[in-house]
Amino acid sequence: MAVSGTFNFNLDIDEVIQEASEMIGGEQLLGHEPASARRSINLMLKDWQNRGILLWTTATTAVTVSSSVTSYTLSDPVLDVMEVVINRDDIDLAPTRITYEEYLLIPRKGQTGRASQYSIKRDRDNISISLWPIPENSTDLIKLETISALEDVDKSAIQNADVPKRFLPPLTCGLAYYMSMKRPGVDPNRIVMLKQNYEEVLGRAFTEDRQRASLFLLPRLGYV
């Protein structure tokens, strides 16, 4: 049996748009449609990040604390923080995450020590992490497992979407659905079919894009 021996199949944005257009059928491409398609891709990628954690957008970063500094702003494109540990003398300890409302109710925010709690505040452009107690030194490290935004799509040629190859099927099917709602003359039944197909392949991709370690849940027992 003869096979290619290669594993580098990919689609640039122009090919994604062409594939999606072929799925839709109907009228020919309009002059402005590639720009409209790129806009739809960016909106769709934002929606994906609203649906769940995409593994390839996670990363580990470290911030050195400063004595008596309460909060630290994380630079763009960080969207959220999943886990935090405080490293001192090469020993990692995990503080407890509390809501920002709980943090505001702490009466003595100037208390110093090794942080045992932290809160994440998600503003419009950046997010910040607040520690309590606030650091009494400038040597501890905050290690964060973060979620970052996907890079924008701003060209059709010689550019790929910021997704792994396993997400190419939902990328093309999703774009076909998004474009079908904007293209004149498309049968409404076909739009419904494209949406169902898109949600099906996207669901499979999200199911595959997961950690494969075992998960053990233990009840927390206490006395009332």
C-alpha positions in Angstrom: 0.0 0.0 0.0 1.4 3.4 -1.0 0.9 6.3 1.4 2.3 9.8 1.4 4.5 9.6 4.4 3.8 13.2 5.3 1.8 14.7 8.1 1.8 18.4 7.3 -1.7 19.0 5.9 -3.1 22.4 6.9 -5.4 25.1 5.5 -4.6 28.7 5.3 -7.4 31.2 5.8 -8.0 31.6 2.1 -8.5 27.8 1.8 -10.7 27.8 4.8 -12.9 30.4 3.2 -13.0 28.5 -0.1 -13.9 25.3 1.6 -16.7 27.0 3.6 -18.0 28.6 0.5 -18.2 25.3 -1.3 -20.2 23.9 1.6 -22.7 26.8 1.3 -23.3 26.7 -2.5 -25.6 29.5 -3.8 -24.3 32.7 -5.3 -20.7 33.4 -6.2 -18.4 35.2 -3.9 -18.8 38.9 -3.6 -15.8 41.2 -3.6 -16.2 42.0 0.2 -16.9 38.5 1.3 -13.4 37.5 2.2 -13.2 40.4 4.7 -16.6 39.4 6.0 -15.5 35.8 6.4 -12.4 36.8 8.3 -14.6 38.8 10.7 -16.8 35.8 11.1 -13.8 33.6 11.9 -12.7 36.0 14.6 -16.2 36.1 16.2 -16.4 32.3 16.0 -13.0 31.9 17.8 -14.2 34.2 20.5 -17.3 32.1 20.9 -15.1 28.9 21.2 -13.3 30.5 24.2 -16.6 31.3 25.8 -17.6 27.6 25.5 -14.7 26.1 27.4 -11.0 25.8 27.9 -8.9 25.2 24.8 -5.8 23.3 25.8 -3.5 25.0 23.4 -4.3 28.4 24.9 -3.0 27.5 28.3 0.5 28.4 29.5 2.5 28.8 32.7 3.9 32.1 33.7 5.7 33.5 36.8 5.5 36.9 38.5 8.0 38.0 41.2 6.2 39.6 44.1 7.1 43.0 45.5 7.0 43.7 49.2 3.7 45.2 50.4 2.2 45.2 46.9 -1.5 44.1 46.9 -2.3 43.3 43.3 -0.6 42.5 40.0 -1.9 43.2 36.5 -1.4 40.4 34.0 -0.6 41.5 30.5 -2.7 40.9 27.4 -3.6 38.4 26.0 -4.3 36.6 29.4 -8.0 36.0 29.8 -8.2 34.0 33.1 -6.2 32.1 35.6 -6.8 28.4 36.3 -4.3 27.6 39.1 -1.9 29.6 41.3 1.0 28.5 43.5 3.3 30.6 45.6 6.9 29.5 45.5 9.3 30.2 48.3 12.6 28.5 48.8 11.8 26.2 45.9 8.6 24.9 47.7 5.2 25.5 46.0 2.1 26.0 48.1 -1.3 26.6 46.6 -3.4 29.4 48.0 -7.2 29.3 48.0 -9.1 31.2 45.3 -11.8 33.5 46.6 -14.2 35.7 44.8 -13.4 39.4 44.4 -16.4 40.2 46.6 -14.9 38.0 49.3 -11.6 39.8 48.9 -13.2 43.2 49.3 -14.7 42.0 52.7 -11.3 41.2 54.1 -10.9 43.8 56.9 -7.1 44.0 57.1 -5.9 44.0 53.5 -2.5 45.4 54.6 -1.6 42.3 56.7 1.7 40.9 55.5 2.8 37.2 55.3 2.9 34.3 52.8 -0.2 34.6 50.7 -2.9 32.0 51.5 -5.7 33.4 49.4 -6.0 35.1 46.0 -8.7 36.7 43.9 -8.9 37.3 40.2 -10.6 40.5 38.8 -11.4 40.4 35.1 -11.6 43.9 33.7 -12.4 44.9 30.1 -8.8 44.8 28.8 -6.7 43.0 31.5 -7.0 40.9 34.5 -5.4 41.3 37.9 -4.6 39.0 40.8 -4.8 40.2 44.4 -3.0 38.4 47.2 -3.8 38.1 50.9 -1.9 38.4 53.1 0.3 40.7 51.0 3.9 39.7 50.5 6.4 40.6 53.2 9.4 40.1 50.7 10.3 40.6 47.1 11.6 37.1 46.4 8.5 34.9 46.3 7.2 33.8 42.9 3.6 33.6 41.8 3.3 30.7 39.4 0.1 30.9 37.3 -1.5 28.5 34.9 -3.2 31.0 32.5 -5.6 31.0 29.6 -4.7 33.3 26.7 -6.8 34.7 23.9 -6.5 33.3 20.4 -4.6 35.4 17.9 -6.6 37.5 15.4 -7.2 36.5 11.8 -6.3 39.6 9.7 -5.2 38.1 6.3 -6.6 35.5 3.9 -3.3 34.4 2.2 -0.3 32.9 3.9 -1.9 32.9 7.3 -3.4 30.1 9.4 -5.9 30.4 12.2 -4.5 30.0 15.7 -5.9 26.5 16.1 -4.4 23.0 16.0 -5.1 20.9 12.9 -7.7 18.8 14.8 -9.9 21.9 14.9 -9.9 22.5 11.1 -13.2 20.6 10.6 -15.2 22.8 13.0 -13.4 25.9 11.7 -14.5 25.3 8.1 -18.0 24.0 9.0 -18.5 26.9 11.5 -17.5 29.4 8.9 -19.9 27.9 6.4 -22.7 28.3 8.9 -21.8 31.9 9.8 -21.4 32.9 6.1 -24.6 31.2 5.1 -26.6 33.5 7.4 -25.2 36.5 5.6 -25.2 35.3 2.0 -28.4 36.0 0.0 -30.3 33.2 -1.6 -29.3 30.4 0.7 -32.1 27.9 1.4 -33.1 28.2 5.1 -33.1 24.4 5.4 -29.5 24.4 4.3 -28.6 26.9 7.0 -30.2 24.6 9.6 -28.2 21.7 8.2 -24.9 23.6 8.3 -25.6 24.7 11.9 -26.3 21.1 13.0 -23.2 19.8 11.2 -21.0 22.6 12.7 -22.2 21.9 16.3 -21.6 18.1 15.8 -18.0 18.5 14.6 -17.3 21.2 17.2 -18.6 18.9 19.9 -16.3 16.1 18.8 -13.3 18.4 18.7 -14.1 19.7 22.3 -14.5 16.1 23.5 -11.1 15.2 22.0 -9.4 18.3 23.3 -9.1 17.2 26.9 -6.7 16.1 29.6 -6.4 12.3 29.8 -5.3 12.0 33.4 -7.7 10.2 35.8 -10.0 12.3 37.9 -10.8 11.3 41.5 -13.5 13.1 43.5 -13.5 12.8 47.3 -16.3 14.2 49.6 -15.3 16.8 52.1 -16.7 15.6 55.4 -17.2 17.9 58.4 -19.3 18.4 61.5 -22.2 20.8 61.7 
